[in-house]
């Protein structure tokens, strides 16, 4: 009788324990505490990309299906955001503490929010042996103050696409390799053809290509103390280079008002001889301007005395307020692993950021009858050895660009001397 009574008591306690566990798992035990969602069932993470639909819809649907089959407790909701809308959209979501879990950005913009502690510290989440599978220089592009805030994804390095017909008309036998050579070629092309050598934008909100050119010419934009580093002889010489080109009529006047997109329009219409762009634009040129495309060839990126080459990085960040940080990191590492990076690089004509994927023969060998795009792929991959993110990672980077571009414009228009333009730009940055 005693044994039966003890047995009944044990059963009661066991049932009570199960019931309590059920209450907790349903969240009833935490009513009013607004806890993070329980992870006992399937969780859904939200993944934002930048303007990759519809061209890569099939790729990502397949990628997500594979991930979900390997991780049945995780579902992925993919949201593709227009390029122009991403900054405002992610700023709003982060400020409201309702961000997606995985976001495709670039280090320049992501670093601005990294300075406000918006992203997860990935050094604490990703082992060093995993981090070491990515190209070291590229991994560093997504770090700020010694902390990693992003995982590298796909890369592009600028190439020089050039119109062989225009160079031939100008009596030029090979494309410019340096800015010094480009300045000489610009005069020759204008004199012989009436066309421009190239287009560069000085619109403060647009491309940072001119800032990168200063670094390639040996200019330090910001010193170790965060102060302007360009008020030097080299800085003044670089300013003078651009001012001279404009005053001599060797840059289109709309360089001061039009963005980088105009460079593509001018090249496609046969009005410029050189286009600094990624090889992915060769297909666009072929579709829009077949005759120009037929005359187009490809060469390494134009640089300065330093020999430095630019690389543009797309990365993936995890918002600090993600409800599911572990699942988000797992998916981000899946998207950027060797196999998937190689597949996406082939699909999108870009470069991967992992060492193993980049070592694939696809980036080293082309057939004897290779297309211009195929040759460009190998040149781009080769350039990665010298490539780096040339501009500094600063939360107020656009302020630096605005200070330099606006003062450069003033010097181009004769409103300031070069020395004064450099001095004013430095003061604006230091006194911001």
C-alpha positions in Angstrom: 0.0 0.0 0.0 2.8 2.4 0.9 4.7 1.5 -2.3 1.6 2.1 -4.4 1.1 5.5 -2.7 4.7 6.5 -3.4 4.3 5.4 -7.0 1.3 7.6 -7.4 3.2 10.5 -5.9 6.0 10.0 -8.3 3.6 10.0 -11.2 1.9 13.2 -10.0 5.3 15.0 -9.7 6.3 13.8 -13.2 3.1 15.0 -14.7 3.4 18.3 -12.9 6.9 18.7 -14.3 5.8 18.0 -17.8 2.9 20.5 -17.5 5.3 23.2 -16.1 7.7 22.6 -19.0 4.8 22.9 -21.5 3.8 26.2 -19.9 7.3 27.6 -20.2 7.7 26.4 -23.8 4.5 28.2 -24.7 5.7 31.4 -23.1 2.9 31.4 -20.5 5.5 31.5 -17.7 6.9 34.7 -19.1 3.8 36.7 -19.7 4.5 40.5 -19.6 8.3 40.1 -19.9 8.3 40.4 -23.7 11.0 37.7 -24.2 12.7 36.9 -27.4 10.8 34.3 -29.4 11.3 30.7 -28.1 13.5 28.5 -30.3 11.7 25.2 -29.6 10.1 25.0 -33.1 11.0 26.3 -36.5 12.3 29.9 -36.6 12.1 32.2 -39.6 15.0 34.6 -40.4 14.7 37.5 -42.8 17.4 38.0 -45.4 17.7 41.3 -47.3 19.7 41.7 -50.5 20.4 44.7 -52.8 18.7 44.6 -56.2 19.4 41.0 -57.1 15.9 40.2 -58.4 14.8 39.1 -60.9 18.2 38.2 -62.5 19.3 35.9 -59.6 15.9 34.8 -58.3 16.4 31.2 -59.3 19.9 31.1 -57.7 18.6 32.4 -54.3 15.5 30.2 -54.3 17.7 27.2 -54.9 20.2 28.3 -52.3 17.5 28.8 -49.6 15.9 25.5 -50.4 19.2 23.7 -49.9 19.9 25.5 -46.7 16.4 24.8 -45.3 16.7 21.1 -46.2 20.0 20.9 -44.3 18.6 23.0 -41.4 14.9 21.9 -41.0 14.5 24.1 -37.9 15.3 27.3 -39.9 13.2 29.0 -42.6 14.5 31.9 -44.6 12.4 34.8 -45.9 14.2 36.6 -48.7 13.5 40.3 -49.3 15.2 42.1 -52.2 15.5 45.8 -51.7 16.2 48.3 -54.5 19.7 49.7 -54.4 18.5 53.3 -53.9 16.1 52.4 -51.1 18.4 50.2 -49.0 20.2 52.8 -46.8 16.9 54.5 -45.7 15.2 51.2 -45.2 17.9 49.6 -43.1 18.4 52.8 -41.1 14.7 52.9 -40.3 14.6 49.2 -39.3 17.7 49.4 -37.1 16.5 52.5 -35.4 13.1 50.9 -34.7 14.9 47.8 -33.4 12.9 45.7 -36.0 15.8 44.8 -38.3 16.1 41.8 -40.6 18.4 39.1 -39.4 20.8 39.0 -42.3 21.6 42.0 -44.5 23.6 42.5 -47.7 25.4 45.8 -47.6 28.9 47.3 -48.4 31.6 48.1 -45.9 31.4 51.9 -46.5 27.8 52.2 -45.5 27.9 49.3 -43.0 30.8 50.9 -41.1 28.8 54.1 -40.5 26.3 52.0 -38.5 29.1 49.8 -37.0 30.3 53.0 -35.3 26.9 53.1 -33.7 27.1 49.5 -32.5 24.3 48.4 -34.9 25.9 45.1 -35.9 26.7 41.9 -34.1 30.4 41.4 -33.1 31.3 38.5 -35.4 34.7 37.8 -33.8 32.7 36.4 -30.8 30.5 34.3 -33.1 32.9 33.0 -35.8 36.0 31.0 -35.0 39.3 32.2 -36.3 39.8 29.1 -38.4 36.6 30.0 -40.3 37.6 33.7 -40.6 40.9 32.6 -42.1 39.2 31.0 -45.1 38.4 34.5 -46.5 41.0 36.7 -48.2 42.7 38.5 -45.3 42.6 42.1 -46.8 39.0 41.6 -47.7 38.0 40.4 -44.2 39.6 43.5 -42.8 37.4 45.7 -45.0 34.5 44.8 -42.7 36.1 45.6 -39.4 36.2 48.8 -37.3 38.2 49.5 -34.2 39.5 46.0 -34.2 36.1 44.3 -34.3 34.6 42.4 -37.3 31.1 43.6 -38.2 30.7 41.8 -41.6 31.3 38.7 -43.5 32.8 39.3 -47.0 30.7 38.1 -49.9 31.3 39.0 -53.6 33.9 41.4 -55.0 34.6 43.5 -58.1 37.7 45.3 -59.1 37.6 48.0 -61.7 39.0 47.4 -65.1 39.7 49.7 -68.0 37.3 49.1 -70.8 38.5 51.0 -73.9 37.4 51.8 -77.4 40.1 50.6 -79.8 38.7 52.6 -82.7 38.9 55.9 -80.8 42.5 55.2 -79.7 43.5 54.3 -83.2 42.0 57.5 -84.5 44.0 59.4 -81.9 47.2 57.6 -82.8 47.5 55.9 -79.4 48.8 52.3 -79.5 48.1 51.1 -76.0 45.7 52.0 -73.2 46.8 54.2 -70.3 48.1 52.4 -67.2 48.5 55.4 -64.9 46.8 58.7 -64.3 49.8 60.5 -65.7 49.5 58.6 -69.0 45.8 59.2 -68.9 46.3 63.0 -68.7 48.5 62.9 -71.8 46.1 60.6 -73.7 43.2 62.9 -72.8 44.8 65.8 -74.7 45.7 63.7 -77.7 42.3 62.2 -77.9 40.6 65.6 -77.7 43.0 67.1 -80.3 42.6 64.3 -82.8 39.0 63.2 -82.4 37.2 65.9 -80.5 36.0 63.3 -78.0 36.8 62.9 -74.3 39.2 60.3 -72.9 36.9 59.5 -70.0 34.3 60.8 -67.5 34.7 61.1 -63.7 32.1 62.4 -61.3 32.7 65.1 -58.6 29.1 64.9 -57.2 29.6 64.6 -53.4 26.8 62.0 -53.0 27.9 59.8 -55.8 31.0 57.6 -56.6 34.1 57.8 -54.5 36.3 57.0 -57.5 38.1 60.4 -57.4 38.8 59.9 -53.7 40.3 56.5 -54.5 42.5 58.2 -57.2 44.0 60.4 -54.6 45.0 57.4 -52.5 46.5 55.8 -55.7 48.5 58.9 -56.2 50.0 58.5 -52.7 47.7 60.8 -50.7 46.7 60.0 -47.2 43.1 61.0 -46.8 42.8 60.7 -43.0 45.8 60.3 -40.6 46.0 58.0 -37.5 44.5 60.7 -35.3 41.4 61.0 -37.6 42.5 64.4 -38.9 42.8 65.4 -42.6 46.0 63.9 -44.0 45.7 65.4 -47.5 46.9 69.0 -46.9 50.4 68.1 -48.2 52.4 68.5 -51.4 51.0 65.2 -52.7 47.5 66.2 -51.8 47.9 69.5 -53.6 49.4 67.8 -56.7 46.5 65.4 -56.9 44.0 68.3 -56.6 46.0 70.1 -59.3 45.8 67.1 -61.6 42.0 67.1 -61.7 41.7 70.9 -61.8 44.1 71.0 -64.8 42.1 68.4 -66.7 38.8 70.3 -66.2 40.3 73.7 -67.0 41.8 72.4 -70.2 38.4 71.1 -71.3 39.5 67.5 -71.1 36.7 66.5 -68.7 33.0 66.9 -69.7 31.4 69.9 -67.9 28.7 67.5 -66.5 31.4 65.9 -64.3 30.3 68.5 -61.7 26.6 67.6 -62.0 26.2 64.0 -63.2 26.9 60.7 -61.4 28.9 57.7 -62.4 26.0 56.3 -64.4 26.7 59.0 -67.0 30.2 57.5 -67.6 28.5 54.4 -69.0 26.1 56.4 -71.1 28.9 58.4 -72.6 31.0 55.3 -73.4 28.1 53.5 -75.0 27.4 56.5 -77.2 31.1 56.5 -78.4 31.8 59.9 -76.7 34.6 58.6 -74.4 37.5 56.3 -75.0 37.9 54.8 -71.6 35.4 53.5 -69.0 36.5 52.5 -65.5 34.1 49.8 -64.6 33.6 46.1 -63.7 33.5 43.4 -66.3 29.9 42.9 -65.5 29.1 46.0 -67.6 30.4 44.5 -70.8 27.2 42.6 -71.3 25.2 45.8 -70.8 27.4 47.6 -73.4 26.9 44.6 -75.8 23.1 44.9 -75.4 22.9 48.7 -75.7 25.7 49.5 -78.1 26.8 46.5 -80.2 29.2 48.5 -82.4 31.0 50.0 -79.4 31.1 46.6 -77.7 32.7 45.1 -80.8 35.4 47.8 -80.7 36.0 47.4 -77.0 38.9 45.7 -75.3 39.9 45.4 -71.7 43.0 46.3 -69.6 44.0 46.5 -66.0 42.7 49.3 -63.8 44.4 52.7 -64.1 46.3 53.6 -61.0 48.9 56.1 -59.7 52.5 55.8 -58.6 51.6 53.5 -55.7 50.3 50.8 -58.0 47.3 50.3 -55.7 44.1 48.8 -57.2 40.7 49.3 -55.8 38.3 46.5 -54.8 34.6 46.9 -54.1 33.3 44.6 -51.5 29.8 43.4 -50.8 29.4 41.9 -47.4 26.8 40.4 -45.1 26.0 41.8 -41.6 23.9 40.6 -38.7 22.0 43.3 -36.8 22.7 43.3 -33.1 18.9 43.2 -32.5 18.4 40.1 -34.6 16.0 37.8 -32.7 17.9 34.8 -34.0 21.7 35.7 -34.1 23.0 32.1 -34.1 20.7 31.0 -37.0 21.5 34.3 -38.8 25.3 33.7 -38.6 24.8 30.1 -39.7 22.9 31.2 -42.8 25.4 34.0 -43.6 28.3 31.6 -43.5 26.3 29.2 -45.8 25.7 32.0 -48.3 29.4 32.9 -48.3 31.0 29.4 -48.1 33.5 28.2 -50.8 30.9 26.3 -52.9 28.2 28.9 -52.9 30.6 31.8 -53.5 32.0 30.1 -56.5 28.5 29.3 -57.9 27.4 32.9 -57.4 30.6 34.4 -58.9 30.0 32.3 -62.0 26.4 33.4 -62.2 27.0 37.1 -61.6 30.4 37.5 -63.2 31.9 38.8 -60.0 34.8 37.5 -57.8 34.5 35.4 -54.6 36.1 36.4 -51.3 37.2 33.0 -50.1 40.7 31.8 -50.8 39.6 28.4 -52.0 36.9 29.7 -54.4 39.3 32.2 -55.9 41.9 29.5 -56.6 39.5 27.7 -58.9 40.8 27.4 -62.5 37.7 29.4 -63.7 39.6 32.6 -62.5 43.0 31.6 -64.0 42.4 30.0 -67.4 40.4 31.1 -70.5 40.1 29.4 -73.8 42.1 30.6 -76.8 39.0 32.1 -78.3 38.0 33.8 -75.0 35.5 36.7 -75.1 36.4 40.1 -73.7 34.3 39.3 -70.6 36.3 36.1 -70.0 39.6 37.9 -70.3 38.3 40.5 -68.0 37.5 37.9 -65.4 41.1 36.7 -65.3 42.5 40.3 -65.2 40.1 41.1 -62.3 41.1 38.0 -60.3 44.8 38.8 -60.9 44.3 42.4 -59.6 43.1 41.1 -56.3 46.7 40.5 -55.3 47.2 44.3 -55.3 43.7 45.2 -54.4 42.3 46.8 -51.2 39.5 49.0 -50.1 41.3 52.3 -50.7 39.1 54.7 -48.8 39.1 54.7 -44.9 36.2 53.1 -43.0 34.6 56.1 -41.2 31.1 56.6 -39.8 31.1 60.0 -41.4 32.9 59.1 -44.7 30.4 61.1 -46.8 31.4 64.2 -44.9 35.0 63.7 -46.0 33.9 63.1 -49.6 31.7 66.2 -49.6 34.5 68.4 -48.2 37.0 67.3 -50.8 34.6 67.2 -53.8 33.0 70.6 -53.1 36.4 72.3 -52.8 37.7 70.5 -55.8 34.7 71.8 -57.8 35.4 75.4 -56.5 39.0 75.1 -57.8 37.9 73.7 -61.1 35.5 76.6 -61.6 38.3 79.1 -60.7 36.6 80.2 -57.4 39.6 79.1 -55.3 43.2 78.4 -55.8 44.3 74.7 -55.4 46.1 75.6 -52.2 43.1 77.3 -50.8 40.8 74.4 -51.8 43.0 71.9 -50.1 43.3 74.0 -47.0 39.5 74.6 -46.8 38.7 71.0 -47.3 41.0 70.0 -44.5 39.6 72.5 -42.2 36.0 71.5 -42.9 36.9 67.9 -42.1 38.8 68.7 -38.9 36.2 71.1 -37.7 33.1 69.0 -38.6 
